Amino acid sequence: MKKYLYTLMLVLAAASVSGQNAVALIMGSVTDSAGNPVAGHSVTVTAAPAPGTAGIVVTHQLTTSSSGFYGDSLMLPGVVGTVVISTQNCNGATLSSTYSYSPNTGSVMTINCPFVLCTSGGGGGGGGTPLTCDALFVPDSNQVLPGLVHLVNACTPSYTGPAATTTTAYAWTFGDGGTATGAYPSHYYTASGTYYVCVTMVSATSNGYSCTDTFCDSITIDSAGFLVYKTQAGFTLQVIDASQLRTAEYPELRLHLLPNPAQRGTPITWASNASVEFAELTDLQGRVLRTGTSSLATEGLPAGLYFVRATTSWGPVSQRVVLAD
């Protein structure tokens, strides 16, 4: 707690010197209805400027400590807006509190937001398990580069029991004899064709519940290295007038990340048909983790799916990147 308070003091001092927007100091606790602290519980903090005002939405994902406390500090976007703090109850419902800020708030906004969770939840009807697994992956039809196909891991565990943490393990088969584990693996196919891909998820809670589910689907890659998207039923031919043509025609803006997938700790570089002025690496919540003008460092980042957003001479462009163990 002393270390957290010291960090908040440094943030306040930096804000005061730089003259930036107000700072929100956020703290709270998560307990069950019996008063016991809930450790490892997820709490979401979202700060958003009022509609029509300057600023972008900022989201932080926090986790309670062993004593059930959480804390954070953030620079508020804009001068008028709201801060929403939310978490999931043991029955799957969302608990949230909303706090407004304005120029009258001053340079510091202190928020204390405790949550009390229920201690018993729905059991799936007649004694069934409150933990269920729904395995699923979805091909990304918006393929940019030949030979690089993305599958979106959409597996979801659903838990409605007493407050607990949930962990999930994954096992993959790729239809050519290859296998892998983890939420975001990569696999190289030596030839085009149709392959039957399966993912098996196994979830477990800290209080003893578990579930498993498997999802399989075929994917087809053509000889050019592009995904044959099964739901594509056709295409539209649109006849237009010559006046609708642009006076300046530019080729499609492309950003090729190297390497992709990348091993954790390996710098990410890029090649583009436009001059890249600035790039940033973000997580799935849009939080900026790394920035650079010639490469992006990945040291200390967990394996998973990320995005590289680049500002180029032709405009902005983004591309997915996978960090693997």
KEZA-650187 format. One record per residue: z, x, y of N, C-alpha, C in turn; residue number from 1. Coordinates in steps of 0.001 Angstrom, whole numbers, plus 500000, padded with zeros to 6 digits. Layout:
{pt {Z,X,Y},{Z,X,Y},{Z,X,Y},NUM}
...
//
This chain:
{pt {500000,500831,498801},{500000,500000,500000},{500000,500871,501257},1}
{pt {500768,501992,501252},{500796,502879,502411},{499405,503461,502674},2}
{pt {498707,503827,501599},{497375,504383,501758},{496442,503353,502357},3}
{pt {496565,502090,501934},{495714,501019,502466},{495963,500819,503956},4}
{pt {497250,500782,504365},{497577,500578,505777},{497068,501736,506621},5}
{pt {497154,502951,506075},{496652,504114,506806},{495149,504030,507014},6}
{pt {494440,503546,505982},{492990,503377,506092},{492646,502355,507158},7}
{pt {493396,501248,507211},{493157,500215,508215},{493360,500772,509620},8}
{pt {494382,501630,509796},{494630,502226,511104},{493455,503099,511535},9}
{pt {492876,503834,510593},{491722,504658,510925},{490533,503814,511336},10}
{pt {490316,502681,510626},{489210,501782,510968},{489390,501235,512373},11}
{pt {490622,500825,512694},{490899,500284,514027},{490645,501332,515103},12}
{pt {491080,502559,514856},{490886,503614,515839},{489410,503883,516071},13}
{pt {488623,503881,514984},{487186,504128,515110},{486509,503017,515882},14}
{pt {486938,501771,515626},{486343,500630,516324},{486663,500679,517803},15}
{pt {487894,501086,518120},{488304,501142,519522},{487502,502169,520286},16}
{pt {487260,503327,519644},{486539,504401,520313},{485074,504049,520509},17}
{pt {484469,503422,519455},{483035,503159,519504},{482690,501915,520273},18}
{pt {483672,501043,520555},{483390,499826,521292},{482616,498803,520485},19}
{pt {482695,498840,519170},{481955,497913,518335},{482658,496562,518283},20}
{pt {482102,495656,517438},{482653,494320,517314},{484073,494370,516771},21}
{pt {484728,493199,516788},{486102,493104,516304},{486185,493462,514823},22}
{pt {487372,493903,514413},{487638,494264,513027},{488523,493198,512399},23}
{pt {488183,492799,511175},{489021,491871,510420},{489839,492659,509407},24}
{pt {491164,492485,509430},{492061,493076,508443},{492433,491971,507460},25}
{pt {492019,492128,506218},{492137,491066,505222},{493092,491507,504130},26}
{pt {494038,490649,503796},{494982,490948,502723},{495398,489640,502076},27}
{pt {495931,489746,500894},{496383,488544,500200},{496824,488877,498792},28}
{pt {497183,487850,498059},{497645,488016,496681},{497062,486898,495832},29}
{pt {497009,487153,494541},{496578,486145,493571},{497658,486044,492502},30}
{pt {498244,484853,492370},{499263,484606,491359},{498905,483339,490589},31}
{pt {499507,483174,489416},{499344,481899,488719},{500429,480944,489204},32}
{pt {500385,479697,488717},{501313,478687,489223},{502757,478964,488833},33}
{pt {502955,479897,487892},{504309,480288,487518},{504818,481438,488381},34}
{pt {503985,481924,489322},{504390,483005,490205},{504091,484396,489686},35}
{pt {503392,484501,488554},{503069,485807,487990},{501825,486379,488658},36}
{pt {501819,487688,488994},{500628,488284,489606},{499465,488315,488631},37}
{pt {498257,488124,489157},{497038,488151,488347},{496280,489421,488707},38}
{pt {496244,490379,487802},{495585,491664,488042},{494117,491597,487655},39}
{pt {493300,492422,488318},{491889,492519,487974},{491091,491272,488270},40}
{pt {491555,490460,489215},{490885,489195,489533},{489943,489399,490716},41}
{pt {488760,488797,490651},{487740,488994,491669},{487957,488066,492866},42}
{pt {487858,488629,494063},{487953,487869,495320},{486757,488249,496181},43}
{pt {486067,487251,496736},{484873,487483,497543},{485166,487218,499018},44}
{pt {484791,488159,499883},{484946,488018,501328},{483558,487994,501954},45}
{pt {483236,486914,502679},{481929,486777,503319},{482125,486511,504806},46}
{pt {481590,487402,505638},{481640,487223,507097},{480240,486907,507581},47}
{pt {480089,485812,508356},{478773,485383,508797},{478805,485019,510270},48}
{pt {477815,485479,511043},{477742,485076,512443},{477362,483605,512566},49}
{pt {477727,482992,513664},{477375,481599,513885},{475860,481462,513958},50}
{pt {475303,480321,513473},{473851,480118,513532},{473329,480290,514955},51}
{pt {472224,481020,515065},{471608,481234,516368},{472147,482414,517129},52}
{pt {473150,483120,516565},{473705,484301,517230},{473316,485555,516474},53}
{pt {473476,486712,517107},{473082,487983,516501},{474051,488384,515406},54}
{pt {473546,489154,514434},{474384,489654,513348},{473846,489238,511992},55}
{pt {474274,489943,510950},{473858,489640,509578},{475080,489338,508730},56}
{pt {474882,488578,507659},{475974,488215,506759},{476450,489455,505999},57}
{pt {477760,489642,505927},{478368,490770,505218},{479231,490213,504098},58}
{pt {479045,490718,502874},{479817,490265,501722},{480484,491449,501041},59}
{pt {481792,491345,500806},{482544,492360,500070},{483142,491717,498823},60}
{pt {483062,492408,497697},{483658,491939,496447},{484905,492777,496172},61}
{pt {486062,492130,496117},{487331,492826,495929},{487927,492497,494571},62}
{pt {488844,493340,494111},{489539,493132,492837},{491031,493353,493060},63}
{pt {491856,492437,492528},{493297,492556,492736},{493867,493748,491972},64}
{pt {494933,494307,492523},{495612,495437,491903},{496487,494949,490751},65}
{pt {497203,495893,490126},{498092,495533,489014},{499210,494598,489448},66}
{pt {499526,494594,490735},{500565,493697,491256},{499977,492427,491875},67}
{pt {498675,492211,491699},{498048,490981,492156},{497613,490973,493604},68}
{pt {497685,492118,494303},{497321,492150,495723},{495885,492636,495913},69}
{pt {495269,492221,497016},{493968,492725,497410},{493977,492970,498919},70}
{pt {493111,493842,499385},{493037,494130,500809},{491704,494742,501162},71}
{pt {491286,494556,502399},{490001,495079,502846},{489982,495073,504368},72}
{pt {489037,495794,504946},{488787,495745,506379},{487289,495766,506584},73}
{pt {486801,495019,507566},{485372,495003,507827},{485101,494737,509305},74}
{pt {483981,495250,509767},{483536,494997,511117},{482870,493632,511148},75}
{pt {483344,492738,511990},{482808,491380,512025},{481401,491385,512625},76}
{pt {480463,490675,511980},{479089,490628,512494},{478986,489661,513672},77}
{pt {478590,490146,514817},{478471,489296,515988},{479824,489018,516614},78}
{pt {479820,488192,517645},{481053,487890,518361},{481592,486502,518030},79}
{pt {480781,485658,517398},{481201,484306,517004},{480763,484069,515564},80}
{pt {481685,483602,514726},{481321,483354,513340},{482513,482954,512509},81}
{pt {482356,483069,511188},{483410,482684,510257},{483575,483735,509165},82}
{pt {484781,483809,508633},{485087,484625,507464},{485545,483680,506363},83}
{pt {484858,483716,505215},{485211,482869,504082},{485715,483761,502951},84}
{pt {486922,483474,502466},{487507,484213,501349},{487611,483243,500184},85}
{pt {487061,483622,499034},{487010,482695,497900},{487290,483413,496594},86}
{pt {487696,482629,495608},{487915,483140,494261},{487752,481984,493295},87}
{pt {487690,482297,492007},{487505,481256,491000},{488837,480913,490344},88}
{pt {489132,479619,490272},{490338,479149,489620},{490177,479264,488105},89}
{pt {491258,479060,487363},{491182,479203,485914},{490361,478103,485265},90}
{pt {490141,476992,485953},{489345,475894,485400},{487897,475948,485852},91}
{pt {487480,477054,486459},{486099,477218,486875},{485818,476737,488283},92}
{pt {486769,476043,488927},{486576,475577,490303},{486714,476744,491279},93}
{pt {486122,476594,492461},{486184,477626,493488},{487271,477296,494505},94}
{pt {488150,478260,494748},{489150,478150,495797},{488680,478975,496982},95}
{pt {488761,478446,498203},{488295,479202,499357},{489054,478798,500619},96}
{pt {489072,479714,501563},{489647,479468,502885},{488689,480030,503921},97}
{pt {488551,479321,505056},{487617,479711,506102},{488378,480008,507391},98}
{pt {488029,481114,508046},{488672,481538,509285},{487574,481787,510324},99}
{pt {487755,481249,511515},{486760,481399,512586},{487177,482511,513547},100}
{pt {486177,483183,514112},{486447,484187,515135},{485517,483979,516335},101}
{pt {485942,484439,517480},{485208,484291,518736},{485672,485394,519679},102}
{pt {485120,485461,520894},{485605,486489,521845},{487090,486383,522131},103}
{pt {487680,485173,521958},{489114,485002,522195},{489978,485624,521099},104}
{pt {489348,485996,519984},{490093,486579,518859},{490668,487939,519217},105}
{pt {489978,488661,520080},{490407,490008,520420},{489748,491043,519534},106}
{pt {490231,492271,519592},{489605,493357,518848},{490026,493395,517389},107}
{pt {491105,492707,517029},{491602,492719,515649},{491876,491288,515207},108}
{pt {491378,490941,514031},{491635,489639,513422},{492361,489877,512102},109}
{pt {493616,489449,512016},{494411,489654,510799},{494410,488380,509965},110}
{pt {494034,488515,508693},{493945,487369,507783},{494816,487647,506571},111}
{pt {495721,486726,506268},{496530,486789,505056},{496190,485555,504226},112}
{pt {495532,485761,503101},{495004,484638,502320},{495476,484731,500868},113}
{pt {496616,484096,500524},{497067,484097,499127},{496390,482980,498328},114}
{pt {496191,483229,497040},{495642,482229,496127},{496628,482003,494985},115}
{pt {496801,480743,494586},{497620,480384,493428},{496704,479711,492419},116}
{pt {496566,480321,491241},{495694,479799,490201},{496479,478913,489235},117}
{pt {495763,478000,488606},{496393,477206,487550},{496669,478087,486338},118}
{pt {497538,477638,485456},{497903,478436,484277},{497381,477841,482991},119}
{pt {496672,476722,483074},{496051,476153,481879},{494757,475505,482293},120}
{pt {493740,475624,481457},{492437,475074,481805},{491846,474305,480656},121}
{pt {490613,473799,480897},{489924,473032,479871},{489676,473870,478650},122}
{pt {489910,473313,477501},{489769,474041,476250},{488522,473710,475489},123}
{pt {487482,473216,476163},{486242,472940,475451},{486289,471650,474680},124}
{pt {487300,470803,474911},{487331,469504,474254},{487930,469577,472870},125}
{pt {489152,469111,472720},{489758,469047,471388},{490085,470384,470801},126}
{pt {490541,471334,471589},{491004,472607,471023},{489937,473668,470954},127}
{pt {488722,473436,471501},{487679,474445,471489},{488018,475611,472391},128}
{pt {487293,476739,472220},{487559,477916,473025},{487144,477683,474475},129}
{pt {487937,478158,475453},{487554,478004,476855},{486532,479044,477319},130}
{pt {486111,479953,476415},{485134,480982,476752},{483833,480710,476002},131}
{pt {482737,480588,476733},{481429,480384,476117},{480445,481424,476629},132}
{pt {479446,481752,475807},{478426,482741,476141},{477056,482074,476192},133}
{pt {476271,482424,477186},{474894,481935,477315},{473994,483136,477546},134}
{pt {473359,483626,476464},{472497,484805,476552},{471120,484400,477068},135}
{pt {470561,485210,477983},{469250,484896,478554},{468716,486115,479304},136}
{pt {467416,486360,479195},{466736,487278,480097},{465440,486617,480555},137}
{pt {464971,487023,481749},{463787,486409,482351},{462851,487513,482823},138}
{pt {461587,487518,482381},{460642,488515,482902},{460362,488280,484382},139}
{pt {460249,489369,485133},{459893,489293,486547},{458376,489309,486653},140}
{pt {457799,488181,487078},{456348,488063,487142},{455758,488811,488330},141}
{pt {456586,489217,489295},{456099,489904,490486},{456057,491407,490221},142}
{pt {455203,491822,489272},{455123,493231,488891},{454317,494003,489916},143}
{pt {454853,495128,490385},{454209,495912,491431},{453380,497044,490849},144}
{pt {453927,497766,489880},{453268,498953,489345},{452895,498746,487886},145}
{pt {451725,499207,487464},{451381,499121,486039},{452296,500010,485219},146}
{pt {452640,499536,484041},{453485,500329,483153},{454959,500237,483434},147}
{pt {455379,499404,484405},{456792,499228,484709},{457088,497738,484809},148}
{pt {457700,497197,483756},{457995,495761,483663},{459498,495567,483778},149}
{pt {459920,494582,484562},{461337,494298,484735},{461722,493037,483981},150}
{pt {462846,493107,483275},{463497,491924,482715},{464806,491723,483482},151}
{pt {465048,490512,483924},{466287,490198,484626},{467330,489770,483600},152}
{pt {468450,490495,483540},{469542,490119,482655},{470261,488918,483270},153}
{pt {470061,487738,482664},{470674,486505,483170},{471747,485977,482227},154}
{pt {472317,486853,481402},{473391,486444,480492},{474627,486040,481300},155}
{pt {475283,484953,480857},{476418,484435,481616},{477557,484031,480688},156}
{pt {478740,484651,480831},{479924,484126,480153},{480600,483093,481056},157}
{pt {481099,482019,480466},{481778,480972,481244},{483180,480781,480673},158}
{pt {484177,480922,481548},{485565,480864,481110},{486337,479830,481914},159}
{pt {487073,478940,481252},{487831,477878,481920},{489278,477832,481456},160}
{pt {489781,478936,480928},{491148,478952,480416},{492131,479551,481401},161}
{pt {493324,479908,480924},{494337,480528,481780},{493809,481798,482423},162}
{pt {494359,482129,483582},{493868,483273,484345},{493835,484528,483486},163}
{pt {492677,485189,483444},{492477,486388,482631},{491205,487074,483102},164}
{pt {491029,488331,482721},{489800,489048,483006},{488861,488939,481809},165}
{pt {487550,488981,482080},{486533,488850,481040},{485631,490077,481059},166}
{pt {485381,490656,479881},{484454,491780,479743},{483330,491383,478799},167}
{pt {482147,491956,479006},{480978,491616,478206},{480256,492882,477774},168}
{pt {479884,492942,476491},{479082,494034,475942},{477722,493471,475527},169}
{pt {476690,494336,475563},{475332,493897,475268},{474692,494808,474223},170}
{pt {473876,494206,473339},{473081,494956,472364},{471650,494424,472425},171}
{pt {470673,495339,472512},{469269,494968,472671},{468435,495489,471508},172}
{pt {467438,494722,471099},{466371,495192,470217},{465049,494914,470924},173}
{pt {464089,495849,470808},{462889,495782,471628},{461609,495466,470854},174}
{pt {461730,495141,469582},{460563,494693,468828},{459694,495785,468276},175}
{pt {460032,497054,468541},{459263,498173,467985},{460173,499129,467222},176}
{pt {461354,498645,466869},{462326,499482,466181},{463350,500103,467110},177}
{pt {463129,500050,468418},{464053,500619,469375},{465230,499698,469657},178}
{pt {466393,500274,469943},{467601,499517,470273},{468297,500178,471449},179}
{pt {469209,499437,472079},{469989,499982,473188},{471211,499108,473399},180}
{pt {472178,499634,474124},{473360,498879,474520},{473496,498952,476037},181}
{pt {474376,498113,476587},{474588,498092,478025},{473852,496951,478687},182}
{pt {474288,496622,479902},{473713,495479,480618},{472305,495759,481118},183}
{pt {471991,497025,481476},{470705,497326,482108},{470068,498571,481475},184}
{pt {469668,498484,480209},{469035,499638,479573},{467563,499740,479971},185}
{pt {466936,500828,479594},{465490,500989,479746},{464916,501397,478395},186}
{pt {463635,501074,478184},{462993,501393,476905},{461525,501680,477161},187}
{pt {460990,502709,476507},{459586,503086,476673},{458790,502645,475454},188}
{pt {457713,501891,475708},{456779,501490,474649},{455582,502437,474658},189}
{pt {455163,502856,473481},{454054,503809,473387},{452694,503146,473453},190}
{pt {452627,501807,473356},{451337,501119,473370},{451517,499720,473933},191}
{pt {450432,499155,474472},{450457,497773,474932},{450486,496831,473731},192}
{pt {450734,495540,473995},{450789,494567,472906},{451885,493550,473144},193}
{pt {452208,492810,472094},{453253,491790,472142},{454471,492268,471357},194}
{pt {455648,492154,471996},{456888,492618,471372},{457952,491526,471478},195}
{pt {458748,491403,470425},{459805,490393,470361},{461119,491058,470751},196}
{pt {461626,490719,471925},{462820,491345,472484},{464013,490408,472326},197}
{pt {465165,490956,471934},{466384,490165,471768},{467547,490842,472488},198}
{pt {468432,490023,473050},{469685,490521,473609},{470827,489719,472996},199}
{pt {471866,490416,472567},{473079,489790,472054},{474228,490162,472974},200}
{pt {474926,489152,473477},{476080,489389,474334},{477356,489037,473580},201}
{pt {478393,489845,473777},{479714,489586,473197},{480721,489687,474328},202}
{pt {481379,488572,474658},{482358,488544,475734},{483754,488341,475169},203}
{pt {484741,488875,475865},{486128,488738,475446},{487019,488685,476675},204}
{pt {488109,487913,476593},{489076,487836,477684},{490309,488657,477332},205}
{pt {491053,489003,478371},{492246,489822,478168},{493356,489077,477432},206}
{pt {493225,487747,477301},{494247,486988,476560},{493752,486497,475205},207}
{pt {492678,487127,474676},{492340,486934,473267},{491179,486031,472933},208}
{pt {490503,485407,473888},{489344,484571,473574},{488092,485443,473482},209}
{pt {487114,485010,472672},{485866,485751,472547},{484726,484792,472222},210}
{pt {483488,485235,472502},{482305,484451,472172},{481131,485402,472038},211}
{pt {480055,484926,471400},{478835,485716,471252},{477629,484789,471262},212}
{pt {476505,485291,471737},{475269,484516,471759},{474092,485483,471781},213}
{pt {472957,485053,471231},{471743,485869,471161},{470566,485087,471726},214}
{pt {469746,485763,472510},{468517,485172,473044},{467361,486112,472743},215}
{pt {466236,485548,472273},{465049,486333,471946},{463819,485688,472575},216}
{pt {462866,486515,472958},{461601,486014,473480},{460570,487130,473351},217}
{pt {459288,486730,473264},{458223,487712,473168},{457700,488052,474555},218}
{pt {457351,489310,474765},{456694,489735,475992},{455394,490430,475606},219}
{pt {454382,490247,476425},{453067,490830,476159},{452637,491668,477352},220}
{pt {452231,492897,477073},{451742,493821,478085},{450269,494105,477793},221}
{pt {449398,493921,478803},{447974,494139,478572},{447637,495624,478624},222}
{pt {446369,495941,478383},{445953,497344,478287},{446068,498080,479608},223}
{pt {446155,497331,480716},{446323,497959,482031},{447787,498201,482364},224}
{pt {448700,497787,481493},{450115,497996,481725},{450787,496904,482518},225}
{pt {450175,495704,482562},{450757,494602,483315},{451255,493501,482372},226}
{pt {452317,492837,482800},{452905,491743,482038},{451962,490549,482017},227}
{pt {451756,489982,480832},{451023,488731,480699},{452054,487618,480792},228}
{pt {452113,486965,481946},{453167,485990,482199},{452784,484662,481568},229}
{pt {453609,484199,480631},{453227,483070,479786},{453127,481744,480521},230}
{pt {453871,481590,481614},{453847,480305,482305},{452724,480210,483335},231}
{pt {451933,481288,483476},{450836,481240,484436},{449705,480410,483845},232}
{pt {449443,479202,484409},{448454,478292,483849},{447073,478479,484457},233}
{pt {446935,479177,485535},{445639,479343,486171},{445793,479931,487548},234}
{pt {444792,479783,488372},{444875,480292,489734},{444050,479405,490640},235}
{pt {444252,479537,491966},{443574,478710,492959},{442557,479549,493722},236}
{pt {441347,479044,493848},{440325,479651,494681},{440238,478856,495969},237}
{pt {440536,479493,497097},{440540,478816,498391},{439381,479326,499240},238}
{pt {438481,478428,499655},{437372,478778,500539},{437850,478641,501981},239}
{pt {437663,479683,502797},{438150,479672,504170},{437011,479946,505136},240}
{pt {437252,479690,506414},{436303,479972,507480},{436417,481432,507879},241}
{pt {435321,482003,508380},{435327,483419,508756},{436332,483708,509858},242}
{pt {436651,482705,510712},{437596,482921,511804},{439006,483154,511308},243}
{pt {439267,482808,510030},{440607,482991,509469},{440844,484415,508979},244}
{pt {439794,485229,508950},{439953,486609,508514},{440669,487414,509583},245}
{pt {441512,488349,509169},{442186,489218,510107},{441214,490243,510678},246}
{pt {441402,490600,511932},{440526,491597,512536},{440840,492997,512034},247}
{pt {442084,493218,511595},{442479,494526,511038},{442995,494300,509625},248}
{pt {442333,494881,508652},{442703,494717,507257},{443428,495971,506780},249}
{pt {444582,495770,506131},{445355,496877,505587},{445467,496713,504078},250}
{pt {445469,497800,503347},{445701,497688,501906},{447141,497262,501628},251}
{pt {447402,496839,500418},{448747,496388,500045},{449745,497533,500170},252}
{pt {450879,497241,500801},{451923,498243,500977},{452639,498468,499650},253}
{pt {452689,499725,499211},{453295,500042,497919},{454375,501109,498089},254}
{pt {455430,500969,497285},{456510,501961,497251},{456785,502285,495792},255}
{pt {456567,503536,495407},{456768,503984,494029},{457988,504894,493977},256}
{pt {459045,504455,493250},{460287,505221,493175},{460222,506224,492040},257}
{pt {460751,507407,492269},{460712,508493,491294},{462092,509124,491163},258}
{pt {462669,509163,489932},{462209,508445,488745},{462727,507012,488765},259}
{pt {462209,506180,487912},{462675,504800,487767},{462287,504296,486373},260}
{pt {463262,504133,485493},{464711,504277,485639},{465113,505732,485912},261}
{pt {466299,505878,486524},{466828,507200,486856},{468192,507382,486210},262}
{pt {468473,508591,485799},{469799,508899,485290},{470785,508928,486455},263}
{pt {472008,508434,486222},{473031,508469,487260},{473252,509907,487717},264}
{pt {473295,510100,489048},{473460,511427,489615},{472150,512082,490013},265}
{pt {471004,511516,489544},{469696,512069,489894},{469220,511481,491217},266}
{pt {468833,512316,492191},{468336,511772,493466},{467070,510946,493257},267}
{pt {466931,509879,494020},{465750,509029,493958},{464828,509401,495113},268}
{pt {463585,509733,494784},{462571,509991,495802},{461511,508904,495705},269}
{pt {460461,509009,496497},{459466,507952,496502},{458109,508480,496931},270}
{pt {457107,507668,496562},{455741,507879,497030},{455244,506542,497557},271}
{pt {454547,506570,498691},{454082,505342,499308},{452747,505589,499981},272}
{pt {451942,504521,500095},{450682,504644,500809},{450867,504454,502311},273}
{pt {452116,504373,502765},{452457,504348,504188},{453566,505364,504437},274}
{pt {453705,505810,505651},{454736,506786,505993},{456112,506119,505971},275}
{pt {457022,506661,505151},{458382,506123,505046},{459261,506796,506093},276}
{pt {459811,505990,506990},{460638,506508,508077},{462118,506554,507717},277}
{pt {462553,505605,506882},{463974,505514,506566},{464112,504662,505305},278}
{pt {465098,504981,504455},{465317,504223,503230},{466810,504064,502982},279}
{pt {467176,502990,502289},{468571,502767,501927},{468653,502162,500539},280}
{pt {469705,502527,499814},{469967,502022,498468},{471050,500962,498570},281}
{pt {470794,499761,498029},{471755,498661,498106},{472074,498147,496719},282}
{pt {473230,497460,496596},{473550,496786,495349},{472979,495377,495379},283}
{pt {473278,494571,494331},{472701,493234,494232},{473247,492292,495291},284}
{pt {474383,492636,495922},{474939,491814,496996},{474398,492226,498371},285}
{pt {473498,493225,498404},{472907,493658,499661},{473723,494692,500409},286}
{pt {474819,495195,499814},{475632,496202,500481},{474932,497563,500439},287}
{pt {474848,498244,501561},{474189,499541,501638},{475116,500608,501066},288}
{pt {474623,501320,500042},{475431,502339,499366},{475013,503761,499750},289}
{pt {473728,503990,499974},{473224,505314,500335},{472080,505145,501332},290}
{pt {471869,506138,502193},{470744,506147,503122},{470107,507527,503115},291}
{pt {468835,507588,503548},{468154,508863,503595},{466753,508722,504141},292}
{pt {466145,509880,504456},{464774,509893,504952},{463805,510545,503974},293}
{pt {464321,511275,502997},{463446,511903,502004},{463910,511657,500577},294}
{pt {465184,511302,500376},{465702,510996,499044},{467002,510212,499195},295}
{pt {467444,509627,498090},{468691,508868,498061},{469557,509399,496932},296}
{pt {470781,509794,497248},{471698,510316,496234},{472280,509172,495414},297}
{pt {472593,509453,494142},{473162,508426,493265},{474475,508858,492623},298}
{pt {475038,509983,493057},{476285,510445,492462},{477386,509402,492657},299}
{pt {478162,509172,491607},{479305,508286,491690},{478992,506806,491550},300}
{pt {477732,506444,491362},{477359,505034,491220},{477332,504644,489746},301}
{pt {477798,503442,489401},{477741,503001,488008},{476322,502641,487596},302}
{pt {476082,502626,486289},{474779,502215,485779},{474524,500751,486125},303}
{pt {473266,500418,486390},{472939,499038,486714},{471674,498939,487537},304}
{pt {471437,497734,488075},{470243,497431,488858},{470557,497523,490346},305}
{pt {469698,498216,491099},{469860,498387,492540},{468524,498119,493237},306}
{pt {468534,498135,494564},{467320,497983,495352},{467198,499134,496344},307}
{pt {465967,499608,496529},{465654,500562,497590},{464852,499818,498649},308}
{pt {465373,499789,499872},{464691,499156,500998},{464220,500253,501936},309}
{pt {462931,500243,502247},{462350,501295,503076},{461705,500698,504313},310}
{pt {461833,501407,505424},{461131,501079,506662},{459938,502016,506767},311}
{pt {458724,501457,506803},{457516,502260,506830},{456717,501976,508091},312}
{pt {455672,502768,508278},{454802,502584,509441},{454036,501276,509375},313}
{pt {453969,500660,508182},{453284,499371,508023},{454260,498205,507946},314}
{pt {455543,498480,507959},{456522,497417,507850},{457514,497693,506724},315}
{pt {458464,496774,506501},{459478,496979,505459},{458931,496699,504069},316}
{pt {459523,497360,503075},{459168,497138,501670},{460394,497443,500828},317}
{pt {460545,496748,499717},{461683,496985,498827},{461200,497085,497386},318}
{pt {461989,497762,496566},{461657,497945,495156},{462935,498074,494354},319}
{pt {462920,497545,493147},{464079,497653,492255},{464129,499041,491630},320}
{pt {465363,499480,491336},{465547,500735,490630},{466715,500566,489663},321}
{pt {466590,501140,488473},{467628,501058,487443},{468288,502409,487299},322}
{pt {469622,502438,487384},{470386,503650,487081},{470932,503534,485672},323}
{pt {470632,504523,484831},{471040,504502,483431},{472011,505623,483153},324}
{pt {472847,505425,482120},{473783,506472,481696},{473031,507603,481029},325}
//
